[in-house]
């Protein structure tokens, strides 16, 4: 257990299965970029579920393996130990996320924010993100309706602490109706 609020952590992937007999595991990165695990993370936090406490592990070795990353964690020395953590969600502390450049953003920066168009008119509140494996979607609550907005960089004009400014194509909200 970490002793920190889970809000201080970002879900970055999931352990898919053990690899070999030496305790390595395959991690599927939700970012689609396994190189981040190799270059930027020294520690990972695992959880068997949303209500379960996070357990800290140190990365001893990591390498890209196709679209996944192979990782050896401290205290995971054999296949049985690797099987015991298979399926667990992988988190990193927010402060360990790589620095962003230019107009890049993290998906978590879009959650639980007021959404407005460029004129300042309310589009609703972002309630969560739906990661589909294809186009990620922002789930928006507006009055008594819920609709989805594709998370496309050209739609996002500004992100600040409390709101996100969007420029959506005409009719996008109407087709959700």
C-alpha positions in Angstrom: 0.0 0.0 0.0 1.2 3.4 -0.8 -0.4 5.7 1.8 -1.2 8.2 -1.0 -4.5 9.0 -2.6 -5.2 7.1 -5.7 -5.9 10.5 -7.4 -2.1 11.0 -7.3 -1.7 8.2 -9.8 -2.5 7.6 -13.4 -3.5 4.3 -14.9 -1.0 3.6 -17.7 -1.4 0.0 -18.6 -2.2 -3.6 -17.6 -0.1 -6.7 -17.0 -1.2 -9.1 -19.7 0.8 -12.2 -18.8 4.0 -13.7 -17.5 6.9 -14.0 -20.0 9.3 -16.9 -19.5 10.2 -18.5 -16.2 12.3 -15.8 -14.7 9.5 -13.5 -13.4 9.2 -11.1 -16.2 5.7 -9.8 -17.2 4.3 -8.3 -20.3 2.6 -5.0 -19.9 0.2 -3.5 -22.4 0.6 0.3 -22.3 -2.6 2.2 -22.8 -0.7 5.0 -24.4 0.3 2.8 -27.3 4.0 3.7 -26.6 5.9 1.0 -24.8 9.1 2.9 -25.0 7.9 5.2 -22.2 8.2 2.4 -19.7 11.8 1.9 -20.7 12.8 5.5 -20.8 10.7 7.3 -18.1 9.5 5.0 -15.3 11.6 3.6 -12.4 8.7 2.5 -10.3 5.2 1.1 -10.9 2.2 0.7 -8.7 0.0 -2.3 -9.2 -3.6 -2.9 -8.2 -5.9 -5.9 -8.6 -8.9 -3.5 -8.9 -10.3 0.0 -8.3 -10.9 -0.5 -4.6 -7.7 -2.4 -3.9 -4.6 -0.7 -2.5 -1.7 0.1 -4.8 1.5 -1.9 -4.2 4.8 -0.3 -5.2 7.4 -2.1 -7.4 10.7 -1.0 -8.7 11.5 -1.7 -12.3 14.8 -3.6 -12.5 14.8 -4.1 -16.2 12.5 -3.1 -19.1 12.5 -3.6 -22.8 10.1 -3.0 -25.7 8.6 -6.2 -27.1 6.4 -5.3 -30.1 3.4 -3.3 -28.8 4.1 -4.3 -25.2 6.9 -4.0 -22.8 8.7 -6.8 -20.9 9.4 -5.8 -17.3 11.3 -7.4 -14.5 10.0 -6.1 -11.1 11.7 -6.4 -7.7 10.1 -9.2 -5.7 8.9 -11.0 -8.9 11.6 -13.7 -9.3 9.7 -16.6 -11.0 6.8 -17.5 -13.2 4.5 -18.1 -10.2 5.1 -14.6 -8.9 4.5 -13.2 -12.3 1.3 -15.2 -12.7 0.1 -13.8 -9.3 0.2 -10.2 -10.7 -1.1 -11.0 -14.2 -4.2 -9.0 -15.0 -3.4 -6.2 -12.5 -3.6 -2.6 -13.5 -0.4 -0.6 -13.7 -0.2 3.0 -12.3 2.5 5.6 -12.1 2.6 8.7 -9.9 1.5 11.8 -11.7 4.9 13.4 -11.1 6.6 10.5 -12.9 4.8 11.2 -16.2 7.1 12.4 -19.0 7.1 16.2 -19.6 4.8 17.3 -22.4 5.8 19.4 -25.4 3.9 21.9 -27.5 0.2 21.1 -27.8 0.4 17.6 -26.2 -1.8 16.7 -23.3 -2.7 13.7 -21.1 -6.1 12.2 -21.3 -6.6 12.6 -17.5 -6.4 16.4 -18.0 -9.7 16.2 -19.8 -11.7 14.5 -17.0 -14.1 16.2 -14.7 -13.9 19.6 -16.4 -16.4 22.1 -17.7 -16.4 22.0 -21.5 -17.1 25.1 -23.5 -17.0 26.1 -27.1 -14.9 29.0 -28.3 -17.6 31.5 -27.6 -17.8 30.3 -24.0 -21.1 28.4 -24.3 -21.4 25.4 -22.1 -21.1 22.0 -23.8 -21.4 20.1 -20.5 -19.0 18.4 -18.1 -16.6 15.7 -19.0 -17.4 12.7 -16.8 -15.0 10.1 -18.0 -12.9 8.8 -20.9 -13.7 5.7 -22.8 -10.6 4.0 -24.2 -11.8 1.9 -27.1 -8.6 0.6 -28.6 -9.4 2.8 -31.6 -10.6 6.3 -31.1 -10.7 7.4 -27.5 -13.9 9.1 -26.5 -14.8 11.8 -24.0 -18.1 11.1 -22.2 -20.0 14.4 -21.7 -22.9 15.1 -19.3 -25.0 18.0 -20.4 -28.3 18.7 -18.7 -30.1 15.4 -18.7 -28.2 14.0 -21.7 -25.0 12.1 -22.2 -23.0 12.2 -25.4 -19.6 11.3 -26.7 -16.9 13.5 -28.3 -13.9 11.9 -30.1 -10.7 13.0 -28.4 -9.0 14.6 -31.4 -6.2 17.1 -30.9 -7.6 19.5 -33.5 -10.9 19.7 -31.5 -9.1 20.8 -28.3 -8.2 24.4 -28.3 -7.2 25.0 -24.6 -7.0 23.1 -21.3 -6.8 24.8 -18.0 -7.4 23.9 -14.4 -11.2 24.0 -14.5 -12.3 23.9 -18.2 -11.5 22.7 -21.7 -12.2 24.8 -24.8 -13.4 22.7 -27.7 -14.0 23.5 -31.4 -16.3 20.8 -32.6 -17.4 20.2 -36.2 -21.0 21.4 -36.9 -23.6 18.7 -36.0 -21.3 16.5 -33.9 -23.3 17.0 -30.8 -26.6 16.6 -32.7 -25.7 13.1 -34.1 -25.3 11.9 -30.5 -28.9 12.9 -29.8 
